[in-house]
């Protein structure tokens, strides 16, 4: 795969260092996968919106990203792929596939050729942005090191604190897995810290990331990684209708949109819903998504007799339909247990859907000025179930949260946030 990437950029890369005048556009190294089907190169659809926004601001974008093996890509039911040839003005983009190397042997095998490739991409690009994605197989980190060696200023972007995530999801596992997780976590934390300290700019998606990483970078900014447009925001009339429905004691509609993985604690979510239901609350809860804990959720629903209360609706690939389903809910119930910045909470706010769940810096920051949410301490699903019951019994309070969510959501749209981020890159990467 390294040979494929080298071949694709060979004609446009020269071994001599480029001058500032000849450097072109922005280099973006991402952990988001590419997929090759025949002669079509596919990319994750939501990320494509971001690429178009970057190209609007920088003219040309070189995207270096992992090429997912087709045997694995064919199994990914929760990824919506888009043909990169359908991007607006596709001549503004160059895609450079990088090796899928998430094991130490593969990483070492491909390291030298991929490091050299990234070094050449750094030389020819005017602006450099790297999205950190882990430890082994994280080519963005390798690219950042190449930029540092060339004394080029670069930006680091991330949307979760992965070394903390590794520790969190290993809790409750056997001793060998916990020890391995702790070793990986410490190594990742030190590795990423070295790279971040040398960055000219840190763009931290959400308050959890900002709290963890901003002390390491002199120029740090809290950002929101948004792929919704201004037109996606709930209309005033629809928000008013939703508030009135809450006040008229309609059954509480709860949703969540995301993967059924340990970091989302879907079993806590289910237990909180059950607790509210046992307290006599008339509710309907829907989980939109799939994942490794699907079977366990299905078994728990059957064991507890919750089939009439909880619907596991599966992964929704159509973005517009997903937003419609979130907009139809009164509450986005979430049970995130790791330091991440899930976009579903922002999607809830723009839909006029109150966010209710486990407290985090990220969630607190989203609602601290304009409201629209209520939280309980992490892991305390009993209190979360009680909070749902309290909100159902106090309809004026729930209606206020829905109204606040809709007003709060107006400030989130991709055009604005990508323009602001582009201005930061242009100001600091000089």
NUKE-259319 format. One record per residue (C-alpha): x, y, z; residue number from 1. Coordinates in steps of 0.05 Angstrom, whole numbers, plus 5000, padded with zeros to 4 digits. Layout:
BEGIN
{pt {X,Y,Z},NUM} ...
END
This chain:
BEGIN
{pt {5000,5000,5000},1} {pt {5058,5047,5013},2} {pt {5080,5034,4941},3} {pt {5009,5053,4917},4} {pt {5012,5118,4956},5} {pt {5082,5134,4930},6} {pt {5061,5120,4858},7} {pt {5000,5166,4864},8} {pt {5040,5226,4885},9} {pt {5105,5212,4849},10} {pt {5091,5259,4791},11} {pt {5077,5319,4836},12} {pt {5131,5311,4888},13} {pt {5204,5330,4879},14} {pt {5262,5313,4925},15} {pt {5285,5385,4932},16} {pt {5254,5428,4986},17} {pt {5199,5472,4961},18} {pt {5201,5547,4971},19} {pt {5144,5583,5007},20} {pt {5119,5609,4940},21} {pt {5114,5540,4908},22} {pt {5080,5506,4967},23} {pt {5007,5490,4954},24} {pt {4945,5488,4997},25} {pt {4937,5447,5060},26} {pt {4961,5378,5078},27} {pt {4911,5341,5121},28} {pt {4932,5274,5152},29} {pt {4872,5238,5181},30} {pt {4854,5172,5215},31} {pt {4790,5170,5173},32} {pt {4793,5111,5125},33} {pt {4794,5110,5050},34} {pt {4765,5052,5011},35} {pt {4784,5029,4941},36} {pt {4729,4995,4901},37} {pt {4751,4981,4830},38} {pt {4776,5048,4805},39} {pt {4733,5088,4853},40} {pt {4764,5118,4916},41} {pt {4713,5125,4971},42} {pt {4716,5166,5035},43} {pt {4671,5171,5097},44} {pt {4612,5215,5074},45} {pt {4608,5261,5134},46} {pt {4682,5276,5131},47} {pt {4674,5294,5057},48} {pt {4633,5354,5079},49} {pt {4692,5377,5120},50} {pt {4739,5368,5062},51} {pt {4696,5413,5019},52} {pt {4696,5466,5073},53} {pt {4772,5462,5078},54} {pt {4779,5469,5002},55} {pt {4733,5530,5003},56} {pt {4782,5563,5051},57} {pt {4850,5537,5024},58} {pt {4838,5525,4950},59} {pt {4872,5457,4949},60} {pt {4874,5400,4999},61} {pt {4920,5340,5000},62} {pt {4886,5286,5041},63} {pt {4932,5231,5067},64} {pt {4891,5177,5100},65} {pt {4890,5103,5116},66} {pt {4868,5055,5061},67} {pt {4822,5004,5094},68} {pt {4830,4932,5070},69} {pt {4769,4913,5030},70} {pt {4757,4851,5072},71} {pt {4748,4897,5132},72} {pt {4712,4953,5094},73} {pt {4658,4905,5069},74} {pt {4640,4890,5141},75} {pt {4632,4963,5163},76} {pt {4557,4972,5167},77} {pt {4563,5037,5205},78} {pt {4604,5076,5153},79} {pt {4570,5115,5098},80} {pt {4618,5118,5039},81} {pt {4621,5172,4986},82} {pt {4657,5170,4919},83} {pt {4711,5224,4923},84} {pt {4698,5240,4849},85} {pt {4631,5270,4871},86} {pt {4663,5323,4915},87} {pt {4648,5394,4894},88} {pt {4704,5414,4846},89} {pt {4742,5349,4855},90} {pt {4804,5378,4822},91} {pt {4815,5415,4888},92} {pt {4833,5350,4923},93} {pt {4888,5298,4921},94} {pt {4880,5234,4960},95} {pt {4941,5196,4983},96} {pt {4925,5127,5011},97} {pt {4969,5105,5070},98} {pt {4981,5034,5095},99} {pt {4932,5003,5144},100} {pt {4983,4986,5198},101} {pt {4950,4978,5265},102} {pt {4997,4922,5287},103} {pt {5069,4931,5307},104} {pt {5097,4885,5251},105} {pt {5057,4921,5197},106} {pt {5074,4989,5224},107} {pt {5148,4973,5225},108} {pt {5144,4943,5155},109} {pt {5113,5005,5125},110} {pt {5145,5058,5169},111} {pt {5206,5079,5128},112} {pt {5170,5086,5061},113} {pt {5109,5121,5092},114} {pt {5152,5168,5133},115} {pt {5190,5188,5070},116} {pt {5125,5198,5033},117} {pt {5097,5242,5088},118} {pt {5161,5282,5091},119} {pt {5154,5298,5017},120} {pt {5081,5318,5026},121} {pt {5102,5365,5082},122} {pt {5154,5397,5038},123} {pt {5106,5415,4983},124} {pt {5046,5438,5025},125} {pt {5035,5508,5051},126} {pt {4993,5492,5113},127} {pt {5000,5429,5155},128} {pt {4947,5397,5198},129} {pt {4951,5329,5232},130} {pt {4894,5293,5267},131} {pt {4924,5248,5320},132} {pt {4893,5179,5322},133} {pt {4930,5134,5371},134} {pt {4999,5102,5375},135} {pt {5015,5044,5329},136} {pt {4990,5060,5258},137} {pt {4981,5134,5272},138} {pt {5011,5165,5210},139} {pt {4989,5235,5230},140} {pt {5038,5232,5287},141} {pt {5093,5209,5239},142} {pt {5075,5267,5193},143} {pt {5079,5317,5251},144} {pt {5149,5291,5269},145} {pt {5170,5301,5196},146} {pt {5144,5372,5198},147} {pt {5183,5385,5263},148} {pt {5247,5359,5231},149} {pt {5237,5407,5173},150} {pt {5224,5464,5222},151} {pt {5155,5474,5193},152} {pt {5098,5500,5237},153} {pt {5040,5451,5242},154} {pt {4971,5445,5275},155} {pt {4946,5386,5315},156} {pt {4873,5369,5318},157} {pt {4838,5315,5359},158} {pt {4768,5301,5384},159} {pt {4780,5252,5441},160} {pt {4831,5238,5495},161} {pt {4850,5169,5471},162} {pt {4899,5150,5526},163} {pt {4844,5161,5577},164} {pt {4795,5123,5533},165} {pt {4840,5062,5533},166} {pt {4842,5061,5609},167} {pt {4767,5071,5616},168} {pt {4745,5015,5570},169} {pt {4794,4966,5601},170} {pt {4761,4972,5669},171} {pt {4726,4908,5688},172} {pt {4769,4865,5642},173} {pt {4821,4815,5665},174} {pt {4888,4834,5694},175} {pt {4930,4821,5631},176} {pt {4884,4867,5589},177} {pt {4886,4921,5642},178} {pt {4962,4919,5646},179} {pt {4968,4922,5571},180} {pt {4919,4980,5569},181} {pt {4959,5018,5622},182} {pt {5024,5008,5585},183} {pt {4993,5032,5519},184} {pt {4960,5090,5553},185} {pt {5024,5116,5585},186} {pt {5063,5108,5520},187} {pt {5009,5143,5479},188} {pt {5003,5200,5529},189} {pt {5079,5214,5527},190} {pt {5083,5206,5452},191} {pt {5025,5253,5438},192} {pt {5050,5303,5489},193} {pt {5118,5307,5454},194} {pt {5084,5322,5388},195} {pt {5034,5372,5417},196} {pt {5087,5412,5454},197} {pt {5121,5425,5387},198} {pt {5058,5444,5350},199} {pt {5047,5517,5330},200} {pt {4971,5509,5339},201} {pt {4925,5462,5378},202} {pt {4853,5454,5357},203} {pt {4816,5415,5410},204} {pt {4746,5391,5395},205} {pt {4705,5398,5458},206} {pt {4722,5419,5529},207} {pt {4748,5350,5550},208} {pt {4801,5352,5496},209} {pt {4816,5424,5511},210} {pt {4825,5410,5586},211} {pt {4872,5351,5571},212} {pt {4915,5381,5517},213} {pt {4914,5457,5519},214} {pt {4967,5462,5574},215} {pt {5015,5428,5526},216} {pt {5008,5479,5469},217} {pt {5018,5554,5474},218} {pt {4966,5569,5420},219} {pt {4906,5526,5439},220} {pt {4834,5536,5418},221} {pt {4770,5500,5437},222} {pt {4733,5483,5372},223} {pt {4673,5443,5350},224} {pt {4679,5393,5294},225} {pt {4612,5403,5260},226} {pt {4584,5376,5195},227} {pt {4514,5404,5200},228} {pt {4492,5464,5160},229} {pt {4451,5525,5181},230} {pt {4392,5496,5142},231} {pt {4393,5434,5188},232} {pt {4372,5476,5249},233} {pt {4301,5464,5273},234} {pt {4253,5517,5247},235} {pt {4221,5564,5298},236} {pt {4151,5538,5284},237} {pt {4173,5466,5292},238} {pt {4208,5483,5358},239} {pt {4146,5517,5384},240} {pt {4104,5457,5365},241} {pt {4153,5411,5401},242} {pt {4151,5453,5464},243} {pt {4075,5453,5464},244} {pt {4074,5377,5456},245} {pt {4118,5371,5518},246} {pt {4072,5417,5558},247} {pt {4011,5376,5537},248} {pt {4040,5314,5570},249} {pt {4056,5273,5509},250} {pt {4096,5210,5524},251} {pt {4170,5226,5531},252} {pt {4209,5208,5469},253} {pt {4282,5190,5482},254} {pt {4335,5176,5431},255} {pt {4409,5163,5423},256} {pt {4449,5162,5358},257} {pt {4516,5126,5360},258} {pt {4554,5061,5363},259} {pt {4537,5007,5414},260} {pt {4608,5004,5441},261} {pt {4635,5003,5513},262} {pt {4656,5077,5510},263} {pt {4582,5095,5500},264} {pt {4560,5050,5558},265} {pt {4496,5028,5523},266} {pt {4478,4981,5581},267} {pt {4478,5040,5629},268} {pt {4432,5076,5579},269} {pt {4385,5017,5579},270} {pt {4385,5012,5655},271} {pt {4369,5086,5662},272} {pt {4311,5079,5613},273} {pt {4285,5019,5651},274} {pt {4290,5055,5718},275} {pt {4248,5113,5692},276} {pt {4198,5064,5662},277} {pt {4192,5027,5729},278} {pt {4179,5094,5763},279} {pt {4116,5099,5721},280} {pt {4140,5145,5666},281} {pt {4106,5138,5598},282} {pt {4164,5137,5550},283} {pt {4191,5110,5485},284} {pt {4266,5102,5476},285} {pt {4302,5091,5410},286} {pt {4376,5075,5399},287} {pt {4399,5092,5329},288} {pt {4462,5053,5314},289} {pt {4496,4985,5318},290} {pt {4559,4956,5348},291} {pt {4592,4901,5388},292} {pt {4543,4905,5446},293} {pt {4480,4896,5403},294} {pt {4470,4824,5425},295} {pt {4478,4841,5498},296} {pt {4428,4898,5492},297} {pt {4378,4853,5457},298} {pt {4385,4801,5512},299} {pt {4376,4852,5567},300} {pt {4314,4881,5534},301} {pt {4283,4812,5529},302} {pt {4302,4792,5600},303} {pt {4272,4856,5629},304} {pt {4209,4855,5585},305} {pt {4225,4923,5553},306} {pt {4205,4906,5482},307} {pt {4147,4956,5483},308} {pt {4191,5011,5513},309} {pt {4258,5007,5476},310} {pt {4270,5002,5401},311} {pt {4338,4985,5372},312} {pt {4329,5018,5305},313} {pt {4397,5001,5275},314} {pt {4445,5045,5237},315} {pt {4414,5102,5197},316} {pt {4456,5117,5136},317} {pt {4414,5174,5110},318} {pt {4436,5239,5144},319} {pt {4371,5276,5134},320} {pt {4329,5218,5161},321} {pt {4376,5213,5222},322} {pt {4366,5287,5238},323} {pt {4291,5279,5230},324} {pt {4291,5223,5281},325} {pt {4332,5263,5330},326} {pt {4286,5322,5319},327} {pt {4226,5278,5335},328} {pt {4254,5263,5404},329} {pt {4248,5307,5466},330} {pt {4311,5281,5499},331} {pt {4378,5257,5473},332} {pt {4398,5209,5529},333} {pt {4473,5194,5532},334} {pt {4519,5153,5576},335} {pt {4589,5168,5551},336} {pt {4643,5144,5599},337} {pt {4706,5168,5563},338} {pt {4735,5236,5547},339} {pt {4708,5247,5477},340} {pt {4668,5300,5440},341} {pt {4611,5264,5405},342} {pt {4576,5304,5352},343} {pt {4509,5273,5368},344} {pt {4501,5322,5426},345} {pt {4509,5381,5378},346} {pt {4461,5348,5329},347} {pt {4411,5343,5386},348} {pt {4417,5417,5403},349} {pt {4407,5439,5331},350} {pt {4345,5393,5330},351} {pt {4315,5425,5393},352} {pt {4326,5361,5432},353} {pt {4350,5368,5504},354} {pt {4415,5332,5521},355} {pt {4409,5292,5585},356} {pt {4464,5245,5609},357} {pt {4531,5235,5643},358} {pt {4567,5299,5662},359} {pt {4632,5318,5625},360} {pt {4670,5381,5609},361} {pt {4647,5375,5538},362} {pt {4573,5370,5555},363} {pt {4578,5426,5607},364} {pt {4612,5472,5557},365} {pt {4558,5461,5504},366} {pt {4502,5486,5550},367} {pt {4537,5532,5600},368} {pt {4514,5597,5567},369} {pt {4449,5581,5531},370} {pt {4425,5518,5566},371} {pt {4389,5458,5538},372} {pt {4416,5402,5580},373} {pt {4418,5368,5649},374} {pt {4470,5319,5674},375} {pt {4487,5270,5730},376} {pt {4555,5242,5752},377} {pt {4586,5190,5707},378} {pt {4567,5116,5718},379} {pt {4506,5136,5761},380} {pt {4452,5108,5716},381} {pt {4403,5104,5775},382} {pt {4406,5180,5782},383} {pt {4399,5187,5707},384} {pt {4335,5146,5709},385} {pt {4310,5189,5766},386} {pt {4327,5252,5726},387} {pt {4286,5227,5667},388} {pt {4227,5215,5714},389} {pt {4236,5284,5746},390} {pt {4235,5318,5678},391} {pt {4174,5280,5656},392} {pt {4137,5300,5719},393} {pt {4160,5373,5713},394} {pt {4138,5389,5642},395} {pt {4152,5465,5646},396} {pt {4225,5449,5662},397} {pt {4230,5398,5605},398} {pt {4197,5447,5558},399} {pt {4247,5500,5578},400} {pt {4305,5453,5563},401} {pt {4276,5437,5494},402} {pt {4267,5511,5479},403} {pt {4338,5526,5503},404} {pt {4366,5470,5462},405} {pt {4334,5497,5399},406} {pt {4361,5568,5412},407} {pt {4429,5541,5431},408} {pt {4434,5499,5368},409} {pt {4430,5559,5322},410} {pt {4504,5575,5333},411} {pt {4528,5508,5306},412} {pt {4540,5503,5231},413} {pt {4598,5478,5191},414} {pt {4607,5539,5147},415} {pt {4622,5584,5207},416} {pt {4665,5536,5247},417} {pt {4709,5516,5188},418} {pt {4719,5589,5168},419} {pt {4740,5605,5239},420} {pt {4788,5546,5242},421} {pt {4817,5565,5174},422} {pt {4831,5635,5199},423} {pt {4868,5606,5259},424} {pt {4910,5562,5214},425} {pt {4929,5619,5169},426} {pt {4946,5664,5228},427} {pt {4990,5614,5266},428} {pt {5023,5571,5212},429} {pt {5068,5626,5185},430} 
END
